[in-house]
Amino acid sequence: MLHILITGSTRGIGAATVEALAGRARVVGHGSRDADGVIGADFADPAAADRLWDAALERLGGRIDVLINNAGVFEAIAVDAPLPDWQAAWGRTMQINLQASADLTRRAILHWRERRTGGRLVNIASRAAYRGDSPAHWHYAASKAGMVAMTKSIARGFASEDILAFAICPGFTMTGMAEDYLASRGGEKLLADIPLGRVADAAEVASAAAWLALEAPASMTGAVLDINGASFVR
């Protein structure tokens, strides 16, 4: 049975992914605080991701086969905000959404290299990586674009070592973050931009994440899967 670490596992896509993996893998989750099956770590702290890896590795008996980077924040900052607030918002979003994922991924690659077993990385990015986001969420879009670029770089750089990397770019997904955003921007108007006529369910994204983690063929490494109801097609 594969050993999997998933970040941001306490709600939304993360919680649904844990459920999708139940009985198929041994999973350790991550959240803002310790709980049953969950290791607490605040990714705003630059050292937190490294500590999380060590704690998860210990809990999983010294072996992690798959890393799913899902944790993230979606916090607005206006373009006319004072410069210190603007830079703080960008710094916090990049730290939590991108740097922490990169730090965990670095540890995963070093672990897989040391064990010579290969491994799998699944990054939960966003439709915003390709189509951008609102005027108050440039930083969110930039962080997710960085995650996609990181995925592709790892796939190209480490495939020869059987280290595989995949990304998922959901559009609006019915999680706490998306519900708040839809409400704040006139939900019906936004739904009109989705040909499917609805936002994705977290379980739909989770099913793709679980498949990439467990079953996707190795030749798919570097693939980015869109789950957005055809609101953005590439």
C-alpha positions, 0 to 999 in steps of 0.5 A: 500500500502506497504512503501518501502525504497530502497538504490542506486535507481538512476541507474541500478538495483535500478532504475529498481526496483523503476520502477518495484514497481511503482503503487504497493508500495509507494517508497522512494529512495536513492542516492548520492544527494537529488532529486525528490523522492530520499534522498541524503546520502553518505554511506562513512560517518558512520552516513549517513545510520542512518540519511537516515532511519530517513529522509525516515521514516518521508517522509513515514509518520512514517512507512516503511514495506520493506527495499531493500539494493541495494547501493554499490561500485565496486572499484579496488585495486591492491594487491601490492598497498601501505598498506594505500591505500589497507586498505582504499579501504577495509574500504570504500567498507566494509563501503558502501556495508556492514556496511551501509546495516547493520545499515539500517537493524538494524533500520528496525528490531527495527522499525518492532519490535516496531510496531509488524507488521513484515517486509521484507528485500531484500539484493542485493548481488552478484555472487561474494559472492559465486564464488569470484571475480578478484584479484583486487576485493577481498574486493567487494566479501567479502562485498557481502558474508557478506551481504548473511551471514547477510541475513541468520542470520536475517532470522533464528533469526527473523522469529518468529517475522514475519521479513523476509529476502531474498537476490539476487545474480546477476552475471554481470548485464547491469549497469554502473558498469558492463559495465565498468568492462566488457570492462576492462576485454575483454567483449567477453571472459567473456561472453563466461563463461555465458551459457545463452550467455548474461549478465542479464538485470537490469529489470530481477533482479528488477522483482525478487526484487519486487517479494520478497518485495511484494509477496514471501511466508513467508516460503521462508525467508532466500532464496538466488536467483541466477540471473547469466545466469548459470555462477555459479550454487549451 
